[in-house]
Amino acid sequence: MLFFFENERKKKAARTAKTEHVGTPAVGGPFCLIDHDGRPVTDQNWKDQYKLIYFGFTNCPDICPAELARMTNALTLLGMNVKD
């Protein structure tokens, strides 16, 4: 029994110690997305304006309200007019 648990502990340690890197995320730059009405939207739609693109959660009773508050605070700090 001791051998089994020691072996499982070593396997778990090996799995958690293994970190895989697949590159650097492409953050910023040109983009093309589809809005909630099905129309294409690109970075050129908001040229020379601040952009905040948020990909929400499918079920978020706890997370979304906190994230929306963070976005509101960020926009307020930037001097943007935030509607309730």
C-alpha positions in Angstrom: 0.0 0.0 0.0 2.8 2.4 0.8 4.4 1.7 -2.6 1.2 2.5 -4.4 0.7 5.8 -2.6 4.3 6.8 -3.0 4.1 6.0 -6.7 0.9 8.0 -7.1 2.4 11.0 -5.3 5.4 10.9 -7.6 3.2 10.7 -10.7 1.1 13.7 -9.5 4.3 15.7 -8.7 5.6 15.0 -12.2 2.3 16.1 -13.8 2.1 19.3 -11.9 5.8 20.2 -12.4 5.5 19.8 -16.2 4.7 23.2 -17.7 4.1 23.5 -21.3 4.6 26.8 -23.2 3.2 27.1 -26.7 4.1 30.7 -27.5 3.2 34.3 -26.8 -0.4 35.3 -27.0 -1.2 37.8 -29.8 -2.7 40.7 -27.7 -3.5 43.9 -29.5 -3.3 44.6 -33.2 -5.9 44.3 -35.9 -9.0 42.2 -35.4 -12.3 41.2 -37.0 -15.2 40.1 -34.9 -19.0 39.6 -35.2 -21.2 41.8 -33.0 -24.4 40.8 -31.3 -26.4 41.7 -34.4 -24.3 39.5 -36.7 -22.4 42.4 -38.3 -18.6 42.3 -38.7 -16.6 44.7 -36.5 -13.0 45.5 -37.0 -10.4 47.6 -35.1 -11.0 50.3 -37.7 -14.5 50.9 -36.3 -12.9 52.5 -33.3 -9.8 54.0 -34.7 -8.1 56.5 -32.3 -10.5 55.4 -29.5 -10.1 53.2 -26.4 -11.3 49.7 -26.9 -12.4 47.2 -24.2 -13.2 43.8 -25.6 -14.6 41.4 -23.1 -15.4 37.8 -23.7 -17.9 36.9 -21.0 -18.9 33.7 -19.3 -21.8 31.4 -20.2 -23.0 31.1 -16.6 -21.7 33.8 -14.3 -23.8 34.5 -11.2 -20.6 35.3 -9.2 -17.9 36.3 -11.7 -19.6 38.7 -14.2 -20.9 41.3 -11.7 -17.3 41.6 -10.3 -15.8 41.8 -13.8 -18.4 44.4 -14.9 -17.5 46.5 -11.8 -13.8 46.3 -12.7 -14.5 47.4 -16.3 -16.6 50.3 -15.0 -13.8 51.4 -12.7 -11.2 51.2 -15.5 -13.4 53.2 -17.9 -14.1 55.8 -15.1 -10.3 56.1 -14.5 -9.9 56.8 -18.2 -12.4 59.6 -18.0 -15.0 57.8 -20.0 -18.7 58.5 -19.5 -20.1 55.3 -18.0 -23.9 54.8 -18.0 -25.6 52.8 -15.3 
